[in-house]
Amino acid sequence: MSHLTFPQFLSELTKLFQKNRSSGSIYITMKRYDGKTKPKPRPEKLAANPIQPPAEYKCLLRAHAGSNKISTVAYANLLKGNIDGLKKKDKKKSTAKATQ
């Protein structure tokens, strides 16, 4: 699965939403992306060449509906500024039940 450009990803995502509008589910995941495709180095090699964290992090966005899978990489600050329709899940208060 190769990464699409951000405009291509949005157009493909729109197609997925239209296709699955009446029935079906679309799953979207987002996680930090460091750009590495190789496994982490061993600790003794890591001590010789310390890895510096990037100044700005990237995010890997994946969407799939059935067998259709798409993904893209975008900067986290760009996503945080433009994804304002999402809200965090409400945490249930379990302390009241525990005290009774």
DRENDO-1510 file (C-alpha; in Angstrom, 1 decimal, always signed):
<recs>
REC; n; res; u; v; w
REC; 1; MET; +0.0; +0.0; +0.0 .
REC; 2; SER; +1.6; +3.2; -1.1 .
REC; 3; HIS; +0.9; +6.6; +0.4 .
REC; 4; LEU; -1.3; +9.0; -1.6 .
REC; 5; THR; -0.8; +12.7; -1.7 .
REC; 6; PHE; -3.2; +14.6; +0.7 .
REC; 7; PRO; -5.6; +15.9; -2.1 .
REC; 8; GLN; -5.7; +12.4; -3.6 .
REC; 9; PHE; -6.4; +10.9; -0.2 .
REC; 10; LEU; -9.3; +13.3; +0.4 .
REC; 11; SER; -10.9; +12.5; -3.0 .
REC; 12; GLU; -10.6; +8.8; -2.4 .
REC; 13; LEU; -12.0; +9.2; +1.1 .
REC; 14; THR; -15.0; +11.0; -0.4 .
REC; 15; LYS; -15.5; +8.2; -2.8 .
REC; 16; LEU; -15.4; +5.7; +0.1 .
REC; 17; PHE; -18.0; +7.7; +2.0 .
REC; 18; GLN; -20.3; +7.9; -1.0 .
REC; 19; LYS; -19.9; +4.2; -1.7 .
REC; 20; ASN; -20.7; +3.1; +1.9 .
REC; 21; ARG; -23.3; +5.8; +2.7 .
REC; 22; SER; -26.3; +3.4; +2.8 .
REC; 23; SER; -24.6; +0.4; +4.3 .
REC; 24; GLY; -21.1; -0.5; +5.5 .
REC; 25; SER; -18.5; +0.9; +7.7 .
REC; 26; ILE; -15.4; +3.1; +7.2 .
REC; 27; TYR; -12.5; +2.8; +9.6 .
REC; 28; ILE; -10.1; +5.7; +9.9 .
REC; 29; THR; -6.9; +5.5; +12.0 .
REC; 30; MET; -4.3; +8.1; +12.8 .
REC; 31; LYS; -0.9; +7.6; +14.4 .
REC; 32; ARG; +2.5; +9.2; +14.6 .
REC; 33; TYR; +4.7; +8.5; +11.7 .
REC; 34; ASP; +8.5; +8.8; +12.0 .
REC; 35; GLY; +9.2; +7.9; +8.3 .
REC; 36; LYS; +11.2; +4.8; +9.1 .
REC; 37; THR; +10.5; +1.5; +7.4 .
REC; 38; LYS; +13.4; -0.4; +9.0 .
REC; 39; PRO; +13.4; -2.0; +12.4 .
REC; 40; LYS; +14.9; -0.1; +15.4 .
REC; 41; PRO; +18.6; -0.4; +15.8 .
REC; 42; ARG; +20.1; -2.5; +18.7 .
REC; 43; PRO; +21.0; -0.6; +21.9 .
REC; 44; GLU; +24.8; -0.7; +21.4 .
REC; 45; LYS; +24.5; +0.9; +17.9 .
REC; 46; LEU; +22.0; +3.4; +19.2 .
REC; 47; ALA; +24.5; +4.6; +21.9 .
REC; 48; ALA; +27.1; +5.3; +19.1 .
REC; 49; ASN; +24.6; +7.3; +16.9 .
REC; 50; PRO; +21.8; +9.0; +19.0 .
REC; 51; ILE; +18.7; +9.8; +16.9 .
REC; 52; GLN; +17.5; +13.3; +17.2 .
REC; 53; PRO; +13.6; +13.8; +17.2 .
REC; 54; PRO; +12.2; +15.8; +14.3 .
REC; 55; ALA; +11.1; +19.4; +14.8 .
REC; 56; GLU; +7.7; +18.7; +13.5 .
REC; 57; TYR; +5.9; +15.3; +13.6 .
REC; 58; LYS; +4.1; +13.7; +10.8 .
REC; 59; CYS; +0.9; +11.6; +11.1 .
REC; 60; LEU; +0.0; +8.5; +9.1 .
REC; 61; LEU; -3.7; +8.5; +8.2 .
REC; 62; ARG; -5.3; +5.2; +7.1 .
REC; 63; ALA; -8.8; +4.5; +5.9 .
REC; 64; HIS; -10.4; +1.2; +4.9 .
REC; 65; ALA; -13.8; +0.0; +4.0 .
REC; 66; GLY; -13.9; -3.7; +3.2 .
REC; 67; SER; -11.0; -4.4; +0.8 .
REC; 68; ASN; -10.4; -0.8; -0.2 .
REC; 69; LYS; -7.4; +0.6; +1.7 .
REC; 70; ILE; -5.9; +4.1; +1.4 .
REC; 71; SER; -3.3; +6.0; +3.4 .
REC; 72; THR; -1.4; +9.3; +3.4 .
REC; 73; VAL; +1.2; +11.2; +5.5 .
REC; 74; ALA; +0.5; +14.7; +6.7 .
REC; 75; TYR; +2.0; +17.1; +9.3 .
REC; 76; ALA; +0.4; +16.9; +12.8 .
REC; 77; ASN; +0.1; +20.7; +13.1 .
REC; 78; LEU; -1.8; +20.8; +9.9 .
REC; 79; LEU; -4.2; +18.1; +11.0 .
REC; 80; LYS; -4.7; +19.6; +14.5 .
REC; 81; GLY; -5.7; +23.0; +13.0 .
REC; 82; ASN; -8.1; +21.6; +10.4 .
REC; 83; ILE; -9.8; +18.7; +12.2 .
REC; 84; ASP; -12.1; +20.5; +14.6 .
REC; 85; GLY; -15.2; +18.4; +14.1 .
REC; 86; LEU; -13.8; +15.5; +16.1 .
REC; 87; LYS; -14.3; +15.3; +19.9 .
REC; 88; LYS; -12.8; +13.2; +22.5 .
REC; 89; LYS; -14.7; +10.3; +24.1 .
REC; 90; ASP; -16.4; +11.0; +27.4 .
REC; 91; LYS; -14.9; +9.2; +30.3 .
REC; 92; LYS; -17.4; +7.4; +32.5 .
REC; 93; LYS; -17.4; +8.1; +36.1 .
REC; 94; SER; -16.8; +4.8; +37.9 .
REC; 95; THR; -15.7; +6.3; +41.3 .
REC; 96; ALA; -19.4; +6.7; +42.4 .
REC; 97; LYS; -20.0; +3.0; +41.9 .
REC; 98; ALA; -16.8; +2.0; +43.7 .
REC; 99; THR; -17.6; +4.0; +46.9 .
REC; 100; GLN; -21.1; +2.5; +47.3 .
</recs>
